[in-house]
Amino acid sequence: MSRIRIPRLPRAAGAPDIPLPEPPAALRRGPLREGAFGSALHDPRTAVVVGRLLGPAFAVCFLTGVLSHLMQHQPGWLALPSRPVWGYRVTQGLHVATGIAAVPLLLVKLWVVYPRLFAWPPARSVRHALERLSVAVLVAAAVFELAGGLLNIVQWYPWPFPFVPVHYWIGWVVTGALVLHIAVQLPTIVGHWRRARGTAVPQAVDGPSRRGLMAALGASVGVVTLATVGQSFSPLGKVSLLAPRRPGVGPQGLPVNKTAAGAGVLAPIRDPAWRLTVVGPRGFSVSREELLAMPQHTVTLPIACVEGWSASASWTGVRIRDLLERAGAPEHATLRVFSLERFSPYAVMEMRREYARDPLSLLALSLNGEPLAEDHGYPARVIAPNRPGVLQTKWVSRMEVVL
Amino acid sequence: MSTTERARGSRVVWWSRAVLGAGGLALMGYGTAGLLDEPSYVDKWGVARWLVGGLVLHDAVFATLVFGVGFVVMRAVPARGPAPWVRRTLLGGLAAGVAATLITLPALLRPLPTQNPSVLPLDYGRNLAVVWGVVAAATGIVIALRTWRPGLFRRDR
């Protein structure tokens, strides 16, 4: 069994560095001893092989996460398309599925490089110390993002800070730390990208093999993926025994993110005097019966949550563009939608023309052929293609044409 | 000269490292500044505690357990017990089961009930046991196949 070889750290030519004294050898005990870790798989080649799976996984999580952020907080300069209708569903399903798959990937990667935590001396120089500190930031932020995401998808928030902005900003930190890590390790990555030539070292028949490690890693990724991906990929719904959501479970066969009771809207939505007010050049106010008397359209659209679950359903109601026309809204107008829910960052939602004028965007009154359940937004809710679930505003009471 | 040494001497690699390094530091700075500017983020130390806590939980607790279990499984009764490849296959199955357990821990530990019956609608304890059963069965099948056909899965030799 070969000893782990800890490769010398890259040294940029000519860059200044300050050497640090080596601590007394008497301190080199326990895991700090030379050869304390036996397996031959704690080597740079294995670290590269696992890292080139883990790196893309984090890249997918970062890009889909930033996309969701842009869709939820659409900047003025950015026009977002309302197609494909499954855009948000697929990207956010991918975000969560990739994050879950990254759990075994990250743990195996850390297992491979764990002996380097006990490198001797702990810091050869100031630059070496900074490099190690950047790895600590990378590992801490990576664990934080994956653990935080796993708790968020079961709607459990046992920490003293708001989840969404912290997950978002630490996402930038972990991505930066990963890019920095790639910069530091680039010579090792390039040097071990391909299997070393002419080194078909005859390993002991019973020795540890990289292929065996990768098989265990592949099996782990397969198990966690199959066990959860059905919450967004409905055909596997029944296979996903560990998913926090199951398509088909919920009022009217559809999961719910926030219930009417949880949103505190039971009294106003049950009020028979409920009316929808539309404010615009020719503003008007209508009851639910009057909305039902307007031309009805039925569309099949998914409801897709940033927490990764999604399910398709059949919605019936009035086209939002018909309401805009009736209110005399100009073609380019943005629509502002108000919910009866009061203490929520999503109580007011804005919808730009790309969404508001889409023929698939409805103020829905029925779901799968029945009047909307209270938890799904009775008396009326917004449903539009390629939109985050939190912007599919429920319990709508008011719409304003923004000129 | 190793491939790593050669890569270190390459101009392309030097410039790539400079660009990636600067870009990485910029992204980290952007994330940190954004977090500190966040109006809804009041408990400044809360995030730091959770960041360090996760690092310590992995490096001091989880990794110690993993290496401990690996050591025991590989070294216990070396002369008589099962062959090393059987032990490694068992460890592989154990890894898959542990991965499934880790991603289920939030569902198992979350205080119930949630306000929303469509969140966590399943019996996660029972389902995790089913997953462990499937993983154990698959591990057993792999060991049986390799005992029966020793050349199987060994193309890398």
HADDOCK unambig.tbl for C-alpha pairs under 7 A between the chains (distance, minus, plus):
assign (segid A and resid 104 and name CA) (segid B and resid 99 and name CA) 5.93 0.50 0.50
assign (segid A and resid 139 and name CA) (segid B and resid 55 and name CA) 6.54 0.50 0.50
assign (segid A and resid 140 and name CA) (segid B and resid 51 and name CA) 5.24 0.50 0.50
assign (segid A and resid 140 and name CA) (segid B and resid 52 and name CA) 6.27 0.50 0.50
assign (segid A and resid 140 and name CA) (segid B and resid 54 and name CA) 6.04 0.50 0.50
assign (segid A and resid 140 and name CA) (segid B and resid 55 and name CA) 4.78 0.50 0.50
assign (segid A and resid 141 and name CA) (segid B and resid 51 and name CA) 6.30 0.50 0.50
assign (segid A and resid 143 and name CA) (segid B and resid 54 and name CA) 5.97 0.50 0.50
assign (segid A and resid 143 and name CA) (segid B and resid 55 and name CA) 6.97 0.50 0.50
assign (segid A and resid 144 and name CA) (segid B and resid 51 and name CA) 5.83 0.50 0.50
assign (segid A and resid 144 and name CA) (segid B and resid 54 and name CA) 6.20 0.50 0.50
assign (segid A and resid 150 and name CA) (segid B and resid 103 and name CA) 6.83 0.50 0.50
assign (segid A and resid 150 and name CA) (segid B and resid 106 and name CA) 6.81 0.50 0.50
assign (segid A and resid 151 and name CA) (segid B and resid 106 and name CA) 5.63 0.50 0.50
assign (segid A and resid 154 and name CA) (segid B and resid 106 and name CA) 6.76 0.50 0.50
assign (segid A and resid 154 and name CA) (segid B and resid 107 and name CA) 6.30 0.50 0.50
assign (segid A and resid 154 and name CA) (segid B and resid 119 and name CA) 6.78 0.50 0.50
assign (segid A and resid 154 and name CA) (segid B and resid 120 and name CA) 6.88 0.50 0.50
assign (segid A and resid 156 and name CA) (segid B and resid 110 and name CA) 6.54 0.50 0.50
assign (segid A and resid 160 and name CA) (segid B and resid 43 and name CA) 6.59 0.50 0.50
assign (segid A and resid 160 and name CA) (segid B and resid 46 and name CA) 5.85 0.50 0.50
assign (segid A and resid 161 and name CA) (segid B and resid 41 and name CA) 6.09 0.50 0.50
assign (segid A and resid 161 and name CA) (segid B and resid 43 and name CA) 6.33 0.50 0.50
assign (segid A and resid 161 and name CA) (segid B and resid 46 and name CA) 6.61 0.50 0.50
assign (segid A and resid 162 and name CA) (segid B and resid 40 and name CA) 6.91 0.50 0.50
assign (segid A and resid 162 and name CA) (segid B and resid 41 and name CA) 6.56 0.50 0.50
assign (segid A and resid 166 and name CA) (segid B and resid 35 and name CA) 6.55 0.50 0.50
assign (segid A and resid 169 and name CA) (segid B and resid 31 and name CA) 4.71 0.50 0.50
assign (segid A and resid 169 and name CA) (segid B and resid 32 and name CA) 6.88 0.50 0.50
assign (segid A and resid 169 and name CA) (segid B and resid 34 and name CA) 6.28 0.50 0.50
assign (segid A and resid 169 and name CA) (segid B and resid 35 and name CA) 5.59 0.50 0.50
assign (segid A and resid 170 and name CA) (segid B and resid 31 and name CA) 6.08 0.50 0.50
assign (segid A and resid 172 and name CA) (segid B and resid 27 and name CA) 5.89 0.50 0.50
assign (segid A and resid 172 and name CA) (segid B and resid 28 and name CA) 6.14 0.50 0.50
assign (segid A and resid 172 and name CA) (segid B and resid 31 and name CA) 4.78 0.50 0.50
assign (segid A and resid 173 and name CA) (segid B and resid 27 and name CA) 6.25 0.50 0.50
assign (segid A and resid 173 and name CA) (segid B and resid 28 and name CA) 4.16 0.50 0.50
assign (segid A and resid 173 and name CA) (segid B and resid 31 and name CA) 4.98 0.50 0.50
assign (segid A and resid 173 and name CA) (segid B and resid 32 and name CA) 6.61 0.50 0.50
assign (segid A and resid 176 and name CA) (segid B and resid 24 and name CA) 3.94 0.50 0.50
assign (segid A and resid 176 and name CA) (segid B and resid 25 and name CA) 5.98 0.50 0.50
assign (segid A and resid 176 and name CA) (segid B and resid 27 and name CA) 4.52 0.50 0.50
assign (segid A and resid 176 and name CA) (segid B and resid 28 and name CA) 4.64 0.50 0.50
assign (segid A and resid 177 and name CA) (segid B and resid 24 and name CA) 5.86 0.50 0.50
assign (segid A and resid 177 and name CA) (segid B and resid 28 and name CA) 6.31 0.50 0.50
assign (segid A and resid 179 and name CA) (segid B and resid 20 and name CA) 5.99 0.50 0.50
assign (segid A and resid 179 and name CA) (segid B and resid 21 and name CA) 6.78 0.50 0.50
assign (segid A and resid 179 and name CA) (segid B and resid 24 and name CA) 4.75 0.50 0.50
assign (segid A and resid 180 and name CA) (segid B and resid 20 and name CA) 6.17 0.50 0.50
assign (segid A and resid 180 and name CA) (segid B and resid 21 and name CA) 4.69 0.50 0.50
assign (segid A and resid 180 and name CA) (segid B and resid 24 and name CA) 4.53 0.50 0.50
assign (segid A and resid 180 and name CA) (segid B and resid 25 and name CA) 6.55 0.50 0.50
assign (segid A and resid 183 and name CA) (segid B and resid 17 and name CA) 4.40 0.50 0.50
assign (segid A and resid 183 and name CA) (segid B and resid 20 and name CA) 5.31 0.50 0.50
assign (segid A and resid 183 and name CA) (segid B and resid 21 and name CA) 5.18 0.50 0.50
assign (segid A and resid 184 and name CA) (segid B and resid 17 and name CA) 6.83 0.50 0.50
assign (segid A and resid 186 and name CA) (segid B and resid 17 and name CA) 6.71 0.50 0.50
assign (segid A and resid 187 and name CA) (segid B and resid 4 and name CA) 5.13 0.50 0.50
assign (segid A and resid 187 and name CA) (segid B and resid 7 and name CA) 4.99 0.50 0.50
assign (segid A and resid 187 and name CA) (segid B and resid 8 and name CA) 5.10 0.50 0.50
assign (segid A and resid 188 and name CA) (segid B and resid 4 and name CA) 5.21 0.50 0.50
assign (segid A and resid 190 and name CA) (segid B and resid 4 and name CA) 6.69 0.50 0.50
assign (segid A and resid 190 and name CA) (segid B and resid 7 and name CA) 6.32 0.50 0.50
assign (segid A and resid 191 and name CA) (segid B and resid 3 and name CA) 4.43 0.50 0.50
assign (segid A and resid 191 and name CA) (segid B and resid 4 and name CA) 4.04 0.50 0.50
assign (segid A and resid 191 and name CA) (segid B and resid 7 and name CA) 6.28 0.50 0.50
assign (segid A and resid 202 and name CA) (segid B and resid 157 and name CA) 6.99 0.50 0.50
assign (segid A and resid 206 and name CA) (segid B and resid 84 and name CA) 6.03 0.50 0.50
assign (segid A and resid 206 and name CA) (segid B and resid 85 and name CA) 5.60 0.50 0.50
assign (segid A and resid 216 and name CA) (segid B and resid 92 and name CA) 4.68 0.50 0.50
assign (segid A and resid 216 and name CA) (segid B and resid 93 and name CA) 6.92 0.50 0.50
assign (segid A and resid 216 and name CA) (segid B and resid 95 and name CA) 6.95 0.50 0.50
assign (segid A and resid 216 and name CA) (segid B and resid 96 and name CA) 6.89 0.50 0.50
assign (segid A and resid 219 and name CA) (segid B and resid 96 and name CA) 6.17 0.50 0.50
assign (segid A and resid 220 and name CA) (segid B and resid 95 and name CA) 6.64 0.50 0.50
assign (segid A and resid 220 and name CA) (segid B and resid 96 and name CA) 4.04 0.50 0.50
assign (segid A and resid 220 and name CA) (segid B and resid 99 and name CA) 6.13 0.50 0.50
assign (segid A and resid 223 and name CA) (segid B and resid 96 and name CA) 6.71 0.50 0.50
assign (segid A and resid 223 and name CA) (segid B and resid 100 and name CA) 6.72 0.50 0.50
assign (segid A and resid 224 and name CA) (segid B and resid 99 and name CA) 6.77 0.50 0.50
assign (segid A and resid 224 and name CA) (segid B and resid 100 and name CA) 5.37 0.50 0.50
assign (segid A and resid 241 and name CA) (segid B and resid 127 and name CA) 5.62 0.50 0.50
assign (segid A and resid 242 and name CA) (segid B and resid 104 and name CA) 6.36 0.50 0.50
assign (segid A and resid 242 and name CA) (segid B and resid 124 and name CA) 6.20 0.50 0.50
assign (segid A and resid 242 and name CA) (segid B and resid 127 and name CA) 6.63 0.50 0.50
assign (segid A and resid 242 and name CA) (segid B and resid 128 and name CA) 6.96 0.50 0.50
assign (segid A and resid 244 and name CA) (segid B and resid 119 and name CA) 6.05 0.50 0.50
assign (segid A and resid 244 and name CA) (segid B and resid 120 and name CA) 4.68 0.50 0.50
assign (segid A and resid 245 and name CA) (segid B and resid 118 and name CA) 6.62 0.50 0.50
assign (segid A and resid 245 and name CA) (segid B and resid 119 and name CA) 5.74 0.50 0.50
assign (segid A and resid 245 and name CA) (segid B and resid 120 and name CA) 5.93 0.50 0.50
assign (segid A and resid 245 and name CA) (segid B and resid 121 and name CA) 6.77 0.50 0.50
assign (segid A and resid 249 and name CA) (segid B and resid 118 and name CA) 5.88 0.50 0.50
assign (segid A and resid 250 and name CA) (segid B and resid 118 and name CA) 4.93 0.50 0.50
assign (segid A and resid 255 and name CA) (segid B and resid 118 and name CA) 5.29 0.50 0.50
assign (segid A and resid 256 and name CA) (segid B and resid 118 and name CA) 6.12 0.50 0.50
assign (segid A and resid 258 and name CA) (segid B and resid 116 and name CA) 6.99 0.50 0.50
assign (segid A and resid 259 and name CA) (segid B and resid 116 and name CA) 6.24 0.50 0.50
assign (segid A and resid 262 and name CA) (segid B and resid 115 and name CA) 6.70 0.50 0.50
